[in-house]
Amino acid sequence: MRQNVGRQNRFGGDLNQEGQDKIRRIKVRHEDKVIGSWVLRLVLVMVLILSFALGSGAGVAAEEKAKIEYFSWLAAEVTMGKCIEELVQIFEILNPNVDVEVQAVTFGDKLPIFLTRSQGGQAPSLSRWTDADMQLLISKGLAADLKPFIDEEGPGFLDQWIEGSFDLVIKGDQVFGMPEENMPVCLVYNQDLYRIAGLDPDGPPGTREEFLEYAKKLTRDTDGDGKTDQWGFGMIGAKTPALFLRFDPWFWGPGGEYIKMTANGPRSALDTAEALDGFRFFIELYTKHEVVPPGPTSAASMDVRRMWVNEMAAMGLGGGFEMGAVSGINPEWPLTEKLRLAAVPVPAGGKKVTAGHIGYYALSPECKNPEAAWRFLRFMTNHFAQARMFEYQGFVAGRKDIVSSYKIQNNNFARVSASEAVYGKFPPQIPEWSEAREYFLVAIQEALTGVKSPGEALLDAHEEINRLLERAYGG
């Protein structure tokens, strides 16, 4: 039996006098994202209209609050943390019988912490994941089937999202996740540094060969002291899952694959010439061509973003999802005047491909208040919340009404990001990938530091991954 959490309005919230008073008074201390903006004023007007229609004295039955936990690495980021704080406050005002506890975790720690808590029976009610994590959660039974809730929403509910949004989380007639942003990886470049180097900012590199030429021209000694202080490409080389989004396009471009299917189940595909081509190109940007700043093996996402802001790196791989985080580093830096997005360069004659990125919400099967958790999930994926996430972070949601909106179509970052989504490719959809990728990260580090040649490092990873898969599938 699902818990009754009160009378609902069309925002999915409860209406009482206290809630009406709170939404009149609410002030969030975010200088450039004041909650008194038009979006909140719209909520206020709608709540007041609805409360008048229902009778301003109408209250909800006194009952214990339904408590839910929301576990997300985005809550640990400066800009998105503020956005989540704002949205949770609005949700709790509209749903006074629901208490949301936000649990922030770093991107790299999210999976091990979640698995440990789940094993101890302490899984959070709702959690936020990348597409690369979902298969492991589903295979371990850590994501609940949302189909019963979806069915209650009525016919055509899933049609609000662009095609393919649910492909990674539908198994048979079960649905194990709700999508949020759908944003592919693009080339990020500084148009001012292009001009200084004599490059056309309206003509970014289209091929891998052109990219290398541009990167060399952008690697310079800018102050005349005889030392390079600006590099062509900011590389994430740290041992973090975030590396793959920024590496995969280089790997897939010439035809590399991580996994192939055989009669004995999945096996490593890292022993091909195409895989080595993409792997070597990435490594040699640092070891041979020297267009990458020193110390890439310790550089994670925020490090490369700082390189952009400090104009230490002229290019990188990222997407619209980077923009809020970059702005958070230095709000005074003229981001929209400096950075632009373009398609990721591909090998001459190669197939256009990039790394797809879809964020998903998962509901724990052990959630004690699933009805309240679903209402929060629905709120976080509705048009209002997704529009706010775009305003804060530049997230482009997979909702059709967001993608087609005026703000998206008239924003340079969002428009390029949305147009590249069709070329997005995703990591291997096997439960073992979260463990197998660790061997690949070791290979990246070994090759970047020169401990092994690219060929040796890749072949060792190939053999380790095959041993892992043979243990899992036999043969």
C-alpha positions as CSV (number, residue, x, y, z in Angstrom):
1,M,0.0,0.0,0.0
2,R,1.4,3.3,-1.0
3,Q,1.7,6.0,1.6
4,N,-0.7,8.9,1.4
5,V,1.3,12.1,1.5
6,G,-1.6,14.5,1.2
7,R,-3.8,16.3,-1.4
8,Q,-1.9,17.1,-4.6
9,N,-1.9,20.1,-6.9
10,R,-0.7,20.0,-10.4
11,F,2.9,20.7,-9.3
12,G,2.6,17.4,-7.3
13,G,2.4,19.3,-4.0
14,D,0.3,19.6,-0.9
15,L,-1.5,22.9,-0.2
16,N,-2.0,24.4,3.2
17,Q,-1.8,27.9,4.8
18,E,1.8,27.3,6.1
19,G,2.9,26.4,2.6
20,Q,1.3,29.4,1.1
21,D,3.0,31.7,3.6
22,K,6.4,30.1,3.0
23,I,6.3,30.4,-0.7
24,R,5.4,34.1,-0.3
25,R,8.4,34.6,2.0
26,I,11.1,32.3,0.5
27,K,14.4,34.0,-0.4
28,V,17.3,32.0,-1.5
29,R,20.7,33.6,-1.0
30,H,22.1,33.1,-4.6
31,E,23.3,36.4,-6.0
32,D,22.7,35.7,-9.7
33,K,20.1,33.0,-9.4
34,V,17.6,34.7,-7.0
35,I,14.6,32.5,-6.5
36,G,12.4,35.6,-6.9
37,S,12.9,35.2,-10.7
38,W,10.0,34.8,-13.1
39,V,10.0,31.1,-12.7
40,L,9.4,31.2,-8.9
41,R,6.9,34.0,-9.4
42,L,5.1,31.8,-11.8
43,V,5.0,29.0,-9.1
44,L,3.8,31.5,-6.6
45,V,0.9,32.7,-8.8
46,M,-0.1,29.1,-9.6
47,V,0.0,28.1,-5.9
48,L,-2.1,31.1,-4.9
49,I,-4.6,30.5,-7.7
50,L,-4.9,26.9,-6.7
51,S,-5.1,27.6,-3.0
52,F,-7.9,30.1,-3.7
53,A,-9.8,27.6,-5.8
54,L,-9.5,25.0,-3.0
55,G,-10.2,27.4,-0.2
56,S,-7.4,29.2,1.6
57,G,-8.2,27.6,4.9
58,A,-7.9,24.1,3.5
59,G,-5.2,22.1,5.3
60,V,-3.8,18.7,5.1
61,A,-4.3,16.0,7.6
62,A,-1.7,16.1,10.4
63,E,0.6,13.1,9.8
64,E,4.2,12.2,10.2
65,K,6.4,13.5,7.4
66,A,7.5,11.0,4.7
67,K,11.3,11.1,4.7
68,I,13.4,10.4,1.6
69,E,17.1,10.7,0.8
70,Y,18.5,12.1,-2.4
71,F,22.0,10.9,-3.1
72,S,23.9,12.8,-5.9
73,W,27.4,14.0,-6.8
74,L,25.8,17.1,-8.4
75,A,24.9,18.3,-4.9
76,A,28.6,18.5,-4.1
77,E,29.2,20.9,-7.0
78,V,29.0,24.6,-6.3
79,T,26.6,25.7,-9.0
80,M,24.4,22.6,-9.2
81,G,24.4,22.4,-5.4
82,K,22.7,25.8,-5.3
83,C,20.2,24.7,-7.9
84,I,19.4,21.5,-6.1
85,E,19.0,23.4,-2.8
86,E,16.5,25.8,-4.5
87,L,14.5,23.0,-6.1
88,V,14.3,20.9,-2.9
89,Q,13.0,24.0,-1.0
90,I,10.3,24.6,-3.6
91,F,9.4,20.9,-3.5
92,E,9.1,20.8,0.2
93,I,6.9,23.9,0.3
94,L,4.6,22.3,-2.3
95,N,4.8,19.0,-0.4
96,P,4.8,19.9,3.3
97,N,4.5,16.2,4.3
98,V,7.7,15.2,2.6
99,D,11.2,15.8,4.0
100,V,14.0,15.5,1.5
101,E,17.6,14.9,2.8
102,V,20.2,15.8,0.2
103,Q,23.3,13.6,0.5
104,A,26.2,15.0,-1.5
105,V,29.1,12.8,-2.7
106,T,32.0,13.3,-5.1
107,F,31.7,11.9,-8.6
108,G,34.5,9.4,-8.1
109,D,33.2,8.1,-4.7
110,K,29.6,7.8,-5.6
111,L,29.6,4.2,-6.7
112,P,31.7,2.6,-4.0
113,I,29.9,4.5,-1.3
114,F,26.5,3.6,-2.7
115,L,27.4,-0.1,-3.0
116,T,28.7,-0.2,0.6
117,R,25.6,1.4,1.9
118,S,23.4,-0.9,-0.1
119,Q,25.1,-4.0,1.2
120,G,24.5,-2.7,4.7
121,G,20.8,-2.1,4.1
122,Q,21.2,1.7,4.0
123,A,20.6,2.6,0.4
124,P,19.3,6.1,-0.2
125,S,15.7,6.4,-1.5
126,L,16.7,8.1,-4.7
127,S,20.1,8.3,-6.4
128,R,21.5,10.1,-9.4
129,W,23.7,8.2,-11.9
130,T,25.4,8.4,-15.3
131,D,24.5,6.0,-18.1
132,A,27.7,4.1,-17.5
133,D,26.6,3.1,-13.9
134,M,23.0,2.0,-14.6
135,Q,23.7,-1.6,-15.8
136,L,25.6,-2.5,-12.6
137,L,22.7,-1.1,-10.5
138,I,20.1,-3.0,-12.5
139,S,22.1,-6.3,-12.5
140,K,22.5,-6.1,-8.7
141,G,18.8,-5.4,-8.1
142,L,19.6,-1.9,-6.7
143,A,17.2,0.0,-9.0
144,A,13.4,-0.5,-8.6
145,D,11.0,-1.0,-11.5
146,L,9.3,2.4,-12.1
147,K,6.7,0.9,-14.5
148,P,3.8,0.9,-11.9
149,F,4.3,4.6,-11.3
150,I,4.7,5.4,-15.0
151,D,1.5,3.5,-15.8
152,E,-0.4,5.7,-13.3
153,E,0.8,8.8,-15.1
154,G,-1.3,7.7,-18.1
155,P,-0.7,6.9,-21.8
156,G,2.1,8.7,-23.6
157,F,3.9,9.7,-20.4
158,L,7.3,8.5,-21.8
159,D,6.7,10.3,-25.1
160,Q,7.7,13.6,-23.4
161,W,11.3,12.6,-23.8
162,I,13.3,12.4,-27.0
163,E,13.8,9.1,-28.7
164,G,16.3,6.8,-27.1
165,S,16.2,8.4,-23.7
166,F,15.0,5.2,-22.0
167,D,16.8,2.6,-24.1
168,L,19.5,2.0,-21.6
169,V,17.2,1.4,-18.7
170,I,14.3,-0.6,-20.2
171,K,14.6,-4.4,-19.7
172,G,11.6,-6.2,-21.1
173,D,8.5,-4.4,-19.8
174,Q,10.4,-2.9,-16.8
175,V,11.8,0.6,-16.5
176,F,14.6,1.1,-14.1
177,G,15.5,4.8,-14.4
178,M,14.2,8.3,-15.3
179,P,16.4,10.4,-17.6
180,E,17.5,13.9,-16.9
181,E,20.1,15.6,-19.1
182,N,20.9,14.2,-22.5
183,M,24.2,15.9,-23.5
184,P,26.9,14.6,-25.8
185,V,30.6,15.5,-25.6
186,C,31.7,18.3,-27.8
187,L,35.0,20.1,-28.6
188,V,35.3,23.1,-26.2
189,Y,37.6,25.9,-27.5
190,N,38.6,29.5,-26.6
191,Q,37.8,31.7,-29.5
192,D,40.0,34.5,-28.3
193,L,43.0,32.2,-28.2
194,Y,42.2,31.0,-31.7
195,R,42.3,34.6,-33.0
196,I,45.6,35.3,-31.2
197,A,47.1,32.2,-32.8
198,G,45.8,33.2,-36.3
199,L,43.0,30.6,-36.3
200,D,39.5,31.2,-37.4
201,P,37.1,30.9,-34.5
202,D,34.3,30.2,-36.9
203,G,36.2,27.3,-38.5
204,P,37.0,24.8,-35.7
205,P,38.9,21.6,-36.7
206,G,36.7,19.0,-38.3
207,T,39.2,16.2,-38.5
208,R,41.7,14.7,-36.1
209,E,44.5,15.8,-38.3
210,E,43.3,19.4,-38.3
211,F,42.8,19.2,-34.5
212,L,46.5,18.3,-34.0
213,E,47.6,21.1,-36.3
214,Y,45.4,23.6,-34.3
215,A,46.7,22.2,-31.0
216,K,50.3,22.8,-32.0
217,K,49.6,26.4,-33.0
218,L,47.9,27.0,-29.7
219,T,50.8,25.6,-27.7
220,R,52.8,28.8,-27.1
221,D,55.1,30.8,-24.9
222,T,52.9,33.9,-24.4
223,D,55.2,36.0,-22.2
224,G,58.5,35.5,-24.0
225,D,60.4,33.9,-21.2
226,G,61.3,30.9,-23.3
227,K,58.9,28.5,-21.5
228,T,55.5,27.2,-22.8
229,D,52.7,28.6,-20.7
230,Q,49.7,27.9,-22.9
231,W,48.8,24.5,-24.4
232,G,46.5,23.4,-27.1
233,F,44.6,20.7,-25.2
234,G,43.5,20.3,-21.6
235,M,43.6,16.5,-20.9
236,I,41.9,14.6,-18.2
237,G,44.3,11.8,-17.4
238,A,43.5,11.1,-13.8
239,K,42.3,7.7,-12.7
240,T,38.6,8.7,-12.6
241,P,35.5,7.4,-14.4
242,A,35.0,11.0,-15.7
243,L,37.9,10.4,-18.1
244,F,35.9,8.2,-20.4
245,L,33.5,10.9,-21.6
246,R,36.5,12.9,-22.7
247,F,38.5,10.0,-24.1
248,D,35.8,7.9,-25.8
249,P,35.4,10.1,-28.9
250,W,39.1,9.7,-29.7
251,F,38.9,6.0,-29.2
252,W,35.7,5.3,-31.1
253,G,36.5,7.7,-34.0
254,P,38.9,5.3,-35.8
255,G,36.6,2.3,-35.0
256,G,37.9,1.2,-31.6
257,E,35.6,-0.8,-29.3
258,Y,36.0,-1.9,-25.7
259,I,34.0,-5.1,-25.8
260,K,32.9,-7.6,-28.5
261,M,30.3,-10.3,-28.1
262,T,31.3,-13.9,-28.7
263,A,29.8,-17.4,-28.3
264,N,31.2,-17.4,-24.8
265,G,29.8,-14.0,-23.8
266,P,31.4,-10.6,-23.9
267,R,35.2,-10.3,-24.4
268,S,37.7,-7.5,-24.7
269,A,38.1,-5.9,-28.1
270,L,41.3,-3.9,-27.2
271,D,43.6,-6.0,-29.3
272,T,42.5,-4.4,-32.7
273,A,44.5,-2.0,-34.8
274,E,41.5,0.5,-34.5
275,A,41.6,0.4,-30.7
276,L,45.4,1.0,-30.7
277,D,45.0,3.9,-33.2
278,G,42.6,5.8,-31.0
279,F,44.5,5.0,-27.8
280,R,47.8,6.0,-29.2
281,F,46.5,9.3,-30.6
282,F,45.2,10.3,-27.2
283,I,48.4,9.3,-25.4
284,E,50.8,11.0,-27.9
285,L,49.0,14.3,-27.6
286,Y,51.1,14.5,-24.4
287,T,54.1,12.2,-24.9
288,K,55.0,13.0,-28.5
289,H,53.3,16.2,-29.6
290,E,53.5,18.0,-26.2
291,V,50.3,19.9,-26.7
292,V,49.0,19.0,-23.2
293,P,50.0,20.8,-19.9
294,P,52.4,18.9,-17.6
295,G,51.0,16.3,-15.1
296,P,47.9,15.0,-17.0
297,T,47.8,11.8,-14.8
298,S,46.6,14.0,-11.9
299,A,44.2,16.2,-13.9
300,A,40.5,15.6,-13.3
301,S,37.5,17.5,-14.6
302,M,37.7,20.6,-12.4
303,D,41.5,20.9,-13.1
304,V,40.8,21.1,-16.9
305,R,38.0,23.6,-16.3
306,R,40.4,25.8,-14.3
307,M,42.9,25.5,-17.3
308,W,40.2,27.0,-19.5
309,V,39.4,29.8,-17.1
310,N,43.1,30.6,-16.6
311,E,43.6,30.3,-20.4
312,M,46.3,27.7,-19.8
313,A,44.5,25.3,-22.2
314,A,42.9,26.5,-25.4
315,M,40.8,23.4,-26.1
316,G,39.3,20.4,-24.4
317,L,36.5,17.9,-24.6
318,G,33.3,18.5,-22.6
319,G,29.9,19.8,-23.2
320,G,27.1,22.1,-22.2
321,F,27.2,20.5,-18.8
322,E,30.6,22.1,-18.2
323,M,29.4,25.6,-18.4
324,G,27.9,26.0,-14.9
325,A,30.9,24.4,-13.3
326,V,33.2,26.7,-15.3
327,S,31.2,29.8,-14.3
328,G,31.4,28.6,-10.6
329,I,35.2,28.8,-10.8
330,N,35.2,32.5,-11.6
331,P,31.8,34.1,-12.1
332,E,33.5,37.3,-13.4
333,W,35.2,35.4,-16.3
334,P,33.3,36.2,-19.6
335,L,32.5,32.5,-20.4
336,T,30.0,33.1,-23.1
337,E,32.4,35.5,-24.9
338,K,35.4,33.2,-24.6
339,L,34.2,29.6,-25.0
340,R,32.4,27.9,-27.9
341,L,31.4,24.3,-28.7
342,A,31.8,22.4,-31.9
343,A,31.6,18.7,-33.0
344,V,34.4,16.5,-31.9
345,P,37.0,16.1,-34.7
346,V,37.1,12.6,-36.3
347,P,39.9,10.8,-38.3
348,A,39.9,11.8,-42.0
349,G,37.3,9.6,-43.7
350,G,36.1,8.3,-40.3
351,K,32.6,8.0,-39.0
352,K,31.2,10.9,-37.0
353,V,30.8,9.8,-33.4
354,T,31.0,11.2,-29.9
355,A,30.4,10.1,-26.3
356,G,26.7,10.3,-25.3
357,H,25.8,11.3,-21.8
358,I,22.5,10.7,-20.1
359,G,21.9,11.2,-16.4
360,Y,19.4,8.9,-14.7
361,Y,17.5,8.8,-11.4
362,A,17.1,5.4,-9.8
363,L,14.7,4.5,-7.0
364,S,15.9,2.0,-4.3
365,P,13.8,-1.2,-4.0
366,E,14.2,-0.7,-0.3
367,C,12.8,2.8,-0.3
368,K,10.4,3.2,2.7
369,N,8.4,5.9,1.1
370,P,8.2,5.1,-2.6
371,E,5.2,7.3,-3.3
372,A,6.9,10.4,-1.9
373,A,10.2,9.5,-3.7
374,W,8.3,9.2,-7.0
375,R,6.7,12.6,-6.5
376,F,10.1,14.1,-5.9
377,L,11.5,12.3,-8.9
378,R,8.6,13.6,-11.0
379,F,9.2,17.1,-9.8
380,M,12.9,17.0,-10.5
381,T,12.3,15.8,-14.1
382,N,9.4,18.2,-14.9
383,H,9.7,21.2,-17.2
384,F,10.0,23.7,-14.4
385,A,12.9,21.9,-12.7
386,Q,14.7,21.1,-15.9
387,A,14.5,24.7,-17.1
388,R,16.1,25.8,-13.8
389,M,18.9,23.3,-14.2
390,F,19.6,24.8,-17.7
391,E,19.6,28.3,-16.3
392,Y,22.1,27.3,-13.6
393,Q,24.4,24.7,-15.2
394,G,23.6,24.7,-18.9
395,F,22.1,21.2,-18.6
396,V,20.0,20.3,-21.7
397,A,17.3,17.8,-20.6
398,G,16.1,15.0,-22.7
399,R,12.6,16.4,-22.5
400,K,11.2,17.4,-25.9
401,D,9.7,20.6,-24.5
402,I,13.1,21.7,-23.2
403,V,15.1,20.8,-26.4
404,S,12.6,22.7,-28.6
405,S,12.4,25.7,-26.2
406,Y,13.4,29.2,-27.2
407,K,16.1,29.4,-24.6
408,I,17.8,26.3,-25.9
409,Q,17.5,27.1,-29.6
410,N,18.9,30.6,-29.0
411,N,21.8,29.5,-26.8
412,N,25.0,28.7,-28.7
413,F,26.2,26.1,-26.2
414,A,22.8,24.3,-25.9
415,R,22.1,24.4,-29.6
416,V,25.3,22.7,-30.6
417,S,25.0,20.2,-27.8
418,A,21.4,19.3,-28.8
419,S,22.4,18.9,-32.5
420,E,25.3,16.5,-31.6
421,A,23.1,14.2,-29.5
422,V,22.2,12.0,-32.5
423,Y,25.9,11.0,-32.8
424,G,26.2,9.9,-29.2
425,K,27.6,6.4,-28.4
426,F,27.5,4.8,-24.9
427,P,29.9,2.6,-22.9
428,P,29.5,-1.2,-23.0
429,Q,26.2,-2.1,-21.4
430,I,27.4,-5.0,-19.3
431,P,27.4,-5.1,-15.5
432,E,31.2,-5.8,-15.4
433,W,32.1,-2.6,-17.2
434,S,32.5,-0.6,-13.9
435,E,35.2,-3.1,-12.9
436,A,36.7,-3.6,-16.4
437,R,37.2,0.1,-16.9
438,E,39.6,0.2,-14.0
439,Y,42.1,-1.8,-16.0
440,F,41.8,0.6,-18.8
441,L,42.4,3.6,-16.5
442,V,45.6,1.9,-15.4
443,A,46.7,1.5,-19.0
444,I,46.1,5.2,-19.6
445,Q,48.3,6.1,-16.6
446,E,51.0,3.6,-17.6
447,A,51.2,5.0,-21.2
448,L,51.1,8.6,-20.2
449,T,53.9,8.2,-17.7
450,G,56.0,6.1,-20.1
451,V,56.0,3.0,-17.8
452,K,54.8,1.1,-20.8
453,S,54.4,1.9,-24.5
454,P,50.8,2.5,-25.7
455,G,50.7,-0.9,-27.3
456,E,52.0,-2.7,-24.2
457,A,49.7,-0.9,-21.9
458,L,46.6,-1.6,-24.0
459,L,47.4,-5.2,-24.5
460,D,47.9,-5.7,-20.8
461,A,44.5,-4.1,-20.2
462,H,43.0,-6.4,-22.8
463,E,44.3,-9.5,-21.1
464,E,43.1,-8.4,-17.6
465,I,39.7,-7.5,-18.9
466,N,39.4,-10.9,-20.6
467,R,40.3,-12.7,-17.4
468,L,37.6,-10.7,-15.6
469,L,35.0,-11.6,-18.2
470,E,36.1,-15.3,-18.3
471,R,35.5,-15.5,-14.6
472,A,32.1,-13.9,-15.0
473,Y,30.9,-15.8,-18.1
474,G,33.1,-18.9,-18.3
475,G,34.8,-20.1,-21.5
